[in-house]
Amino acid sequence: MSDMAQGIIGQLGEWLIAPLGNVLDAASRMYWLFWLSAIALALAVVLIAQWREKKCSVTRAFASLFSPHHWWRRSTLIDLGFMLGNSVLRLAVVIPLLGSHLLATLWVARTLQSNLGNAPELAVPGVWVAALYTFCFFVAEDFSRFFLHRTMHKVPALWRLHKVHHSARRLTPLTLFRVHPLEMCLYYGRGLVVFGTVSGSFVYLFGSQLSGWDVLGVDALGFAFNFFGANLRHSHVWLSFGPLERWFISPAGHQLHHSRLPAHRDKNFGTCLSLWDRLAGSHLPAGARRPRLAFGLSGVRSS
């Protein structure tokens, strides 16, 4: 086997195992701490439900959460296939063509510098700069996700891509990766624009006060959202936020979004904040009790 062939195979292997690195990446929903917090929250939800029925058992709770009947299905294998395939595509094609988030940040900062000159001297304490950056990035990121997600449902050509995600009949945290390659490219481009614009603007305005950790580190609000059950959004665990659903999309709220029942059609497009859905008239709070839900494509159509 030639050195070139060995190099190609070796590179392909690195791209295929790259998703495993998400377990150690605090910016990824697959981060190990988010898995642990999801398991703890899911266990609490199941135990409370069992306690109400006076059948509380930790063993039974674990058995229901990790039932092979739910996890070891063809649907899960499809999710894994999309995870690996999109990982290779993103690393081999998308990032080399569109660039990294760091390059986008530097490009925006340099463009602002070239066109506007030096930024004004702003006497803002560093801690407030970091807090403002986190807030601005969180809001811009969340709104852009809502807008693109809603557009994927409303535009027929884009729905043909997005329906791949809605084809899952069993929801597990890995369903997050069941995304058409072209949709993955659209979301990567969206993230690149948002991250580059917000981060580049802050580097331009507060370059001497903004550390690399502030820009490339973990978004504190996004971290909190992921910690409080984001991995349960695609699951069979009904976790509602109760009165807080007026402001936040719960895992149960996202499960309603995946439901193929007519009453749940085109509801809860948001990721974190429910504000955007309330403004668009697509907000549907999840109740305390899980209704009988069916997932898949039947009855789910682009408006």
URVENHU-V179036 format. One record per helix or strand of 2 or more residues. SS is the DSSP state (A for helix, B for strand). FROM is the first residue (numbers start at 1). TO is the last residue. If there is no record, write none. Layout:
ss = <SS/SS>
from = <FROM/FROM>
to = <TO/TO>
//
This chain:
ss = <A/A/A/A/A/A/A/A/A/A/A/A/A/A/A/A/A>
from = <3/32/58/68/74/101/126/156/173/181/212/220/230/242/251/262/275>
to = <24/52/65/71/98/116/154/166/177/206/216/227/232/246/258/264/280>
//
